[in-house]
Amino acid sequence: MGERVERVDEHDEVLAVVGRDDAVRHGWLHRIATVVCRDTAGRYLVHRRPDGAARFPGSCDINFHCTPRQPGGEANP
């Protein structure tokens, strides 16, 4: 079987561990991990997906997740 991901509900509670392909095919919410690399000049590393990738082959890929902040700069839980 391929890559496994945690399928979650709208409250981020784990429902099941499923195949990534199934999660994408069915449009299920699921968890992923992303690494963002930035140098001291503020430049970001932009990854080019392999030509043989199942999703978005050959595309440039960079992911950002913005977490809403509470007053005072604390991240919301």
Summary of the structure (lengths in Angstrom):
residues: 77
radius of gyration: 15.9
end to end distance: 33.2
largest distance: 45.3
contacts: 129
relative contact order: 0.15
helix: 9%
strand: 26%
